[in-house]
Amino acid sequence: MEPGWLVWARQLQAIAQCGLTFAQDPYDRERYEQIRALAAEIMVGHSDATLSRVAELFAEQSGYATPKVDVRAAAFRRDGRLLMVREATDGRWSLPGGWADVNQSPREAIIREVREESGFEVTVRKLAAVFDRSRHPHVPPRPFHVYKLFFICEIKGGAAQASLETTEIGFFAEKNLPADISIGRVVPYQIGRMFAHYHAPELPTEFD
């Protein structure tokens, strides 16, 4: 679903990052630097980003290149309504979530994200899906490869409270979802699958 230039640039950046991690020969390192610079030029040529910003972003990455991990909570009330938050950055609705933090388990990351973004406490019941962001119609595209982990959760306490990241908290029935979804974070298909797992807990974990 993603444009070829993005896939190529991302792959070149990953090759350069791995090469710079393990290469000892100065000539090899110079070549990997050139590959990384080429990846940045491809990104800039097809976006409104500046070369200095993309080069800086790539230079910040070190070690063996692996996908980044985003966690999302499908937290349900007893009446079957789904918790969603309105994002401060784009004013659109999303499932609570974000990047997984170092030294936190996936369960801990989900509990933290829901608490921080909505004010509610949850019990994590199930890993419902592991989706490859690049295989779903998220926009805009991201410069790095991302895996998205979706968990079914049950609300056990707390109260609605907005945060620095969110401006509004809401609960929605499956047939009454908001029209303005934050597509960069979650797409309607994924939300639909979360309702499917809520109604049929025996469904196996989905993955791309």
N, C-alpha and C positions, 0 to 999 in steps of 0.2 A: 504494500500500500504506500510505502514511502518512496520518494523520488530517487532515481538511481544515484544522482550526485551526492545525496546525503549518505546513502549506504557506502559509497566508495570513500568519501571523505572520512567517515567514521572508522572504516576498516583501515585506512592508511594511518589515521591517528593511533589506533590500537597497535598496529605493527610498529610504529615509531616508538610508542611508549614502552612496549615490551623490549624492543631492541635497545633502547637507552637504559633499560633496567639491567640487562645482562651483558651487553657488549663491553669489552675492555679496550679493543683496538681503537685508537683515536680516529682513524679514517672511517671505520664502521660507524662510530658515534656521529661523525660529521654527516654521513649519508642519512642516518636516521633523523637527524635534525632537519635535513633537507626534506625528507618525507613528511615530517610534521608540519613544516612550513607550507608544503604543497597542499596538505589537507586543510590547513587554515585558509589558504587562498581559494580553494574550491568552495568552502563554506561561505566565505565573504562574497564570492562571485554570484551566489544564488540566494543571498539574504541581505537584510539591511544592517547586519552587524559590521563593526569595524574590524580591520585586520589586527589592530593592537589588542582589542578585547578578546578576539578568538585565539590569538597567539598566546595571550596570558592565560586564558582558560585551559588550553591544551598543556601549557608548561606547568600548570599546577598539578597535573596528573602524574603520578609516579607508581612504580611497581607494576606487576603483571596486570594487564588491562582486563577487567571483568565487568559485567553489567552492574549498574546501580540498582538498588532495591527501594521500591516505593510500596508502602503498606496502606491499605484502605479498609475501613470498617463498615460493614453492613449491619448496623445495630438496630434491632427491632424492639418496639414496645409490645406489651401483651396483646394489644388490639391489632397487631400485624402491620402497624405503620412504621415506615423506615425513617430513621434519623438522617437529616441532611443539614449542611451548614452553608451559608452564603459567604463566599470567599471575599475578603477585603480587596484583593488585588484586581479582580475582574468583575466583581459584583454578581457572580453567578453561583448556582448551587452545585454542591459536590458532596460526596461521601467524606466524612472526616478521615484525615490521613496525611501522609507526607513521607519524607525520606526516613528510612530506618536509621537509628542512631547506633554508633559503635558502643559495644558493651551492653546492649540491650537485646534480649531475645525478641523474636517476632511478636510473641504475646505481650511482652512488656511495652514494645513500641506501639502496638495498637491501643492498649489501655491508656498510655500517655497521650497519644494523639487525640483520642476521643475526649479525654478529660480537658486537655488544653484548648481544644477548638469548640467544645460544646458545653462543658461543665458537668457532663454525665459520667457516671462510673459504669463500666461494663464487665461482663464475664465473656471471655472468648470461647466460643463453642466449637468452631470448625474452620479449617482452611478450605475455602470453597473453590478458589481458583488461583492459578499462577499464569498470568497473561504476559505476553511479550508486547510491550507498548507499540513497537513498530508494526505489529500485525493487526492493529486496531486503528480506527479512524480518528486518532487524537490530533488536535491542532493547537498550537503550532508544533512542528517536529522538533526534537531535541538533539543536541550534538552528540549525546552519549546514549549507549544502549541501556534500556531500562526494563527490568522485570517488575510487574505489579502483582502484589500478593493481596488477595481479597479474603477477609475473614467474616464469618457470621458471628454476631455478638448479641448478647441479651443485656438490656439495660437493667441495672440492679439498684441504682440510686443516683443521687445528685440532682441538679436542677439546671435548666437552660441558662447559659451564661456565654455571651459573646467574648471575643478575645482580640488580641492585636491582629490575628489572622482572619477572624470571622466577624461579620456584622449582624448576623441573624441566625436563629436556630429554628428548624421546623421539622414536622413529622408528616409524611406523605403516604397515602395509600397507593397501591400499585397502579390503579387506573387514574390517579390524580397527581402525577409527578409534575414538577415545575417544568416550564418550557425552556427556561434559560439555564441549561446545564453547562457547567464548566468543562468543556470538551477536552481541554488540556489535561484534566485530572481523571475524568471518568466519562464513559460514553453510555448512551441509553441501553445498548445491548448488555453491557456489563451489569447495569442495575437490574435489568430483567433477569439475568442469571442468578443474582443474589436473591430475588424473590423466589425463584424456582428452588433454590437450596433451602430457603427458609421453610417453604411449604413441604419439601421432601428432603428431610435431613439425611436420608440414606443415600442420596446421590453421591457418586464419587467425586473427588476433587478434579476439577477441570484444569487443563494446561495446554498451551500451544506447542 
